[in-house]
Amino acid sequence: MPRLVTVQNLARPIEQPARVKICASFLCRLRGLMFRRRLAAHEGLLLTLRRDARLDAAIHMLFVPFDLAVFWINSDMEIVDKVLARAWRLAYIPRRPARYVLEIHPQHLNDYDIGHKAQIRT
């Protein structure tokens, strides 16, 4: 059974944060949200890496037929970058190293800002 968590914004609490599946294995991170028809408003993934990195935290949108709000979070739980990732784009690389990549419905794009602190809650 997948482990579900929420990622709360400590700088500005989110009334209804997305419930996201933790994706820690290479295969889970590689597949991500590919081949899904849609993403519900409060679903998503939290890709986890072993360390802060830029290239390892890069994502692609190939075979993802919908846009995503994507947030990169470092080991200090600080949002270091964010983007509205467009469907079918080749790659997005964070501006600064990150350990976590939060991929959620685009309606959540303004829930987090660069520099805010996040907290993962079970």
C-alpha positions as CSV (number, residue, x, y, z in Angstrom):
1,M,0.0,0.0,0.0
2,P,1.5,3.4,-0.9
3,R,2.5,5.7,1.8
4,L,0.5,9.0,1.6
5,V,1.7,12.3,3.1
6,T,0.9,15.9,2.9
7,V,3.4,18.7,2.4
8,Q,2.4,21.7,4.4
9,N,3.7,25.2,3.9
10,L,4.9,26.5,7.3
11,A,5.1,30.1,6.0
12,R,1.4,30.1,4.9
13,P,-0.7,27.2,6.0
14,I,-2.7,25.5,3.2
15,E,-6.3,24.8,4.0
16,Q,-6.5,21.7,1.9
17,P,-3.0,20.4,0.9
18,A,-2.7,17.6,-1.6
19,R,-2.3,14.1,-0.3
20,V,0.7,12.7,-2.2
21,K,2.3,9.3,-2.7
22,I,6.0,9.0,-1.6
23,C,8.1,7.9,-4.6
24,A,11.5,6.8,-3.3
25,S,12.6,4.0,-5.8
26,F,14.3,4.8,-9.1
27,L,11.5,3.1,-11.0
28,C,8.8,5.0,-9.2
29,R,10.6,8.3,-9.8
30,L,11.2,7.4,-13.5
31,R,7.6,6.5,-14.1
32,G,6.2,9.4,-12.1
33,L,2.8,10.4,-13.5
34,M,3.4,9.1,-17.0
35,F,0.5,7.4,-18.8
36,R,-2.2,8.7,-16.3
37,R,-5.2,10.2,-18.0
38,R,-5.7,12.9,-15.3
39,L,-4.7,14.0,-11.9
40,A,-7.3,14.8,-9.3
41,A,-7.1,18.2,-7.6
42,H,-5.7,16.8,-4.4
43,E,-3.4,14.1,-5.7
44,G,0.3,14.0,-6.5
45,L,3.7,12.6,-5.9
46,L,6.6,13.4,-3.7
47,L,9.8,12.2,-5.3
48,T,12.6,11.7,-2.8
49,L,16.3,11.6,-3.4
50,R,19.2,10.5,-1.2
51,R,20.8,14.0,-1.3
52,D,20.4,17.5,-2.6
53,A,21.2,17.6,-6.4
54,R,20.2,19.5,-9.5
55,L,20.4,16.9,-12.2
56,D,19.1,14.0,-10.1
57,A,16.1,16.3,-9.2
58,A,15.4,17.1,-12.9
59,I,12.0,15.8,-14.2
60,H,10.6,15.2,-17.6
61,M,7.0,15.5,-18.8
62,L,7.1,13.0,-21.6
63,F,3.9,10.9,-21.6
64,V,2.3,13.2,-19.0
65,P,-0.8,14.6,-20.8
66,F,-1.5,17.3,-18.3
67,D,0.3,20.2,-16.6
68,L,1.7,20.0,-13.1
69,A,2.7,22.4,-10.4
70,V,6.2,21.3,-9.4
71,F,8.2,22.4,-6.4
72,W,11.7,21.5,-5.5
73,I,12.5,21.3,-1.8
74,N,16.0,20.9,-0.3
75,S,17.2,19.0,2.8
76,D,16.5,22.0,5.0
77,M,12.9,21.7,3.8
78,E,13.1,25.1,1.9
79,I,11.3,25.5,-1.4
80,V,14.2,26.3,-3.7
81,D,12.4,26.4,-7.1
82,K,8.9,26.0,-8.6
83,V,7.4,25.8,-12.1
84,L,4.2,25.2,-13.9
85,A,5.5,22.1,-15.8
86,R,3.7,21.8,-19.2
87,A,2.6,18.5,-20.6
88,W,5.0,16.7,-22.9
89,R,8.0,19.0,-22.3
90,L,11.4,17.4,-22.3
91,A,12.9,18.5,-19.0
92,Y,12.8,20.8,-16.1
93,I,15.9,21.3,-13.9
94,P,15.7,23.1,-10.6
95,R,17.8,26.3,-10.2
96,R,19.2,25.1,-6.9
97,P,19.9,21.6,-5.6
98,A,16.9,19.8,-4.1
99,R,16.2,16.5,-2.3
100,Y,12.4,16.4,-2.8
101,V,10.3,17.1,-5.9
102,L,6.6,17.7,-5.2
103,E,4.4,17.2,-8.3
104,I,0.8,18.2,-7.8
105,H,-2.3,19.6,-9.6
106,P,-1.6,23.0,-11.2
107,Q,-4.3,24.7,-9.0
108,H,-1.8,24.4,-6.2
109,L,0.9,26.5,-7.9
110,N,0.4,29.5,-5.5
111,D,0.3,27.3,-2.4
112,Y,4.1,27.5,-2.0
113,D,6.7,30.1,-2.9
114,I,10.5,30.0,-3.2
115,G,12.0,30.5,0.3
116,H,9.1,29.1,2.2
117,K,9.7,26.2,4.6
118,A,7.8,23.0,4.1
119,Q,6.9,20.1,6.4
120,I,6.1,16.5,5.4
121,R,3.2,15.2,7.5
122,T,1.8,11.6,7.6
